[in-house]
Amino acid sequence: MSRLPSIRARPQYQHLDDTICMAMLDEASLDFEAYTNRPDPGKQADSVIVEIACIKLNMLGAEGSSSASEGDVSRSWDALPESLRVRMDRWRRPMVAKRSRR
């Protein structure tokens, strides 16, 4: 629950239901775990996971799209921006291929 106030502090998300915000935080935590190959470290990764959740909230309704144009306005999305990946790299554990026993 400690990450929810960080999202609520942003004006663009104050109108959203807590259930939606918590779902995005849960997904963001799973994305963090998948990228780093380790469990969510908790408070140490709060800012990174909140940023991932905000990206997910911004993309609601645009799932599966990488860009959109409406009139003179064009938008594009990057699932995980390089700047965020760099921040997560400090926790990243390399995947090790298991050798089969013969």
Secondary structure, DSSP 8 states (H G I E B T S, - for coil): -TTHHHHHTSGGGTTS-HHHHHHHHHHHHHHHHHHHTS---GGGGHHHHHHHHHHHHHTTT-TT-SEEEETTEEEE--SS-HHHHHHHGGG-----------
